[in-house]
Amino acid sequence: MAAIVIIGGTGPEGRGLALRLAAAGEAVVIGSRDRARAEAAAAAVRAAVPGATIGAGENHEVLPAGDRVVLAVPFEGLAPLLATMRDRLAGKLVVDVVAPVRVRDGFCELAAIPGVASVGELLQRELPAARVVSALKNVPAHDLAALGTPLEGDVVLCGDDAEARATVAALVARLPRLRPLDAGHLRNARYLEALTALQINLSRRYRAHPSVACPGLATPASA
Ligand SMILES: NC(=O)c1ccc[n+]([C@@H]2O[C@H](COP(=O)([O-])OP(=O)(O)OC[C@H]3O[C@@H](n4cnc5c(N)ncnc54)[C@H](OP(=O)(O)O)[C@@H]3O)[C@@H](O)[C@H]2O)c1
């Protein structure tokens, strides 16, 4: 299967995802605004996962490598990114992991997004020819980096294209002990992002890294 492209894969979240996906046997390509930074991140993943298939390059160069593209840049970086890559993201399955949060006076809150209620909906509006799935927002980079420790919990994902959701669910299911939970409509991204802010506030208060778990959802979701 084609590689998973991670735009912003040099940051802790993107690199952590690259690490876990590579360990699960996926081919990954790391994108950056700077080729040397991408190559350094790829080398670090290769060192941690011997035999991994990892590519690297500038963001615009790596896009053709795969149809599944993770956007792992900060919220503030989305607008400039879209300005240069909008056309090249057409037709892709875009995995949105962005948590539009900011910390003020020690409290994490959601950033206001003009005109829409979530980053997921913003991306789908700006990328009408892409299929956006919001997912993995609640999986901290700190946990992803600890390759020897299995991840725990449920990964809630949402998007308006059922096939795209199923593709991302299958990807999440490749990460040992993580359970994908298909929440349906992309409009759920606003709650997923709010939940992430709560999760960060809990982690600051308890000095821990809480995961999200939804016991009681044993049967497949209805359409
Ligand atoms: N950290 C977490 O625990 C966590 C958990 C869940 C979700 N997330 C979300 O995942 C995304 C990445 O998180 P992170 O902590 O890895 O973020 P980060 O370190 O701030 O940024 C990730 C990468 O994005 C690129 N970038 C930074 N500013 C940019 C800009 N203005 N335009 C384009 N690219 C830019 C940089 O790569 P280059 O300089 O190499 O281009 C950077 O290494 C964020 O949206 C965050 O909300 C993070």
PDBQT file of the ligand as one rigid body, heavy atoms in Angstrom, charges set to zero:
ROOT
HETATM    1  N1  LIG A 301       1.902  17.534  20.955  1.00  0.00    +0.000 N 
HETATM    2  C1  LIG A 301       0.858  16.770  21.303  1.00  0.00    +0.000 C 
HETATM    3  O1  LIG A 301       0.870  16.065  22.347  1.00  0.00    +0.000 OA
HETATM    4  C2  LIG A 301      -0.366  16.724  20.432  1.00  0.00    +0.000 A 
HETATM    5  C3  LIG A 301      -1.380  15.796  20.717  1.00  0.00    +0.000 A 
HETATM    6  C4  LIG A 301      -2.495  15.741  19.872  1.00  0.00    +0.000 A 
HETATM    7  C5  LIG A 301      -2.587  16.601  18.778  1.00  0.00    +0.000 A 
HETATM    8  N2  LIG A 301      -1.572  17.490  18.550  1.00  0.00    +0.000 N 
HETATM    9  C6  LIG A 301      -1.683  18.376  17.394  1.00  0.00    +0.000 C 
HETATM   10  O2  LIG A 301      -0.776  17.928  16.423  1.00  0.00    +0.000 OA
HETATM   11  C7  LIG A 301      -0.221  19.041  15.709  1.00  0.00    +0.000 C 
HETATM   12  C8  LIG A 301       1.289  18.978  15.832  1.00  0.00    +0.000 C 
HETATM   13  O3  LIG A 301       1.642  19.047  17.183  1.00  0.00    +0.000 OA
HETATM   14  P1  LIG A 301       3.165  19.274  17.611  1.00  0.00    +0.000 P 
HETATM   15  O4  LIG A 301       3.187  19.354  19.076  1.00  0.00    +0.000 OA
HETATM   16  O5  LIG A 301       4.019  18.264  16.905  1.00  0.00    +0.000 OA
HETATM   17  O6  LIG A 301       3.384  20.743  16.990  1.00  0.00    +0.000 OA
HETATM   18  P2  LIG A 301       4.675  21.606  16.661  1.00  0.00    +0.000 P 
HETATM   19  O7  LIG A 301       5.882  20.938  17.163  1.00  0.00    +0.000 OA
HETATM   20  O8  LIG A 301       4.392  22.991  17.103  1.00  0.00    +0.000 OA
HETATM   21  O9  LIG A 301       4.661  21.637  15.069  1.00  0.00    +0.000 OA
HETATM   22  C9  LIG A 301       4.811  20.475  14.288  1.00  0.00    +0.000 C 
HETATM   23  C10 LIG A 301       5.567  20.827  13.026  1.00  0.00    +0.000 C 
HETATM   24  O10 LIG A 301       4.782  21.715  12.239  1.00  0.00    +0.000 OA
HETATM   25  C11 LIG A 301       5.634  22.524  11.458  1.00  0.00    +0.000 C 
HETATM   26  N3  LIG A 301       5.212  23.916  11.592  1.00  0.00    +0.000 N 
HETATM   27  C12 LIG A 301       5.331  24.719  12.673  1.00  0.00    +0.000 A 
HETATM   28  N4  LIG A 301       4.812  25.935  12.421  1.00  0.00    +0.000 NA
HETATM   29  C13 LIG A 301       4.376  25.885  11.139  1.00  0.00    +0.000 A 
HETATM   30  C14 LIG A 301       3.769  26.841  10.291  1.00  0.00    +0.000 A 
HETATM   31  N5  LIG A 301       3.507  28.091  10.712  1.00  0.00    +0.000 N 
HETATM   32  N6  LIG A 301       3.446  26.442   9.030  1.00  0.00    +0.000 NA
HETATM   33  C15 LIG A 301       3.707  25.200   8.595  1.00  0.00    +0.000 A 
HETATM   34  N7  LIG A 301       4.306  24.262   9.355  1.00  0.00    +0.000 NA
HETATM   35  C16 LIG A 301       4.631  24.601  10.603  1.00  0.00    +0.000 A 
HETATM   36  C17 LIG A 301       7.055  22.355  11.993  1.00  0.00    +0.000 C 
HETATM   37  O11 LIG A 301       7.740  21.545  11.062  1.00  0.00    +0.000 OA
HETATM   38  P3  LIG A 301       8.860  22.143  10.069  1.00  0.00    +0.000 P 
HETATM   39  O12 LIG A 301       9.429  23.373  10.742  1.00  0.00    +0.000 OA
HETATM   40  O13 LIG A 301       9.835  21.032  10.002  1.00  0.00    +0.000 OA
HETATM   41  O14 LIG A 301       8.138  22.444   8.811  1.00  0.00    +0.000 OA
HETATM   42  C18 LIG A 301       6.867  21.571  13.279  1.00  0.00    +0.000 C 
HETATM   43  O15 LIG A 301       7.916  20.687  13.548  1.00  0.00    +0.000 OA
HETATM   44  C19 LIG A 301      -0.796  20.303  16.365  1.00  0.00    +0.000 C 
HETATM   45  O16 LIG A 301      -1.846  20.779  15.590  1.00  0.00    +0.000 OA
HETATM   46  C20 LIG A 301      -1.293  19.816  17.714  1.00  0.00    +0.000 C 
HETATM   47  O17 LIG A 301      -2.420  20.555  18.152  1.00  0.00    +0.000 OA
HETATM   48  C21 LIG A 301      -0.466  17.569  19.335  1.00  0.00    +0.000 A 
ENDROOT
TORSDOF 0
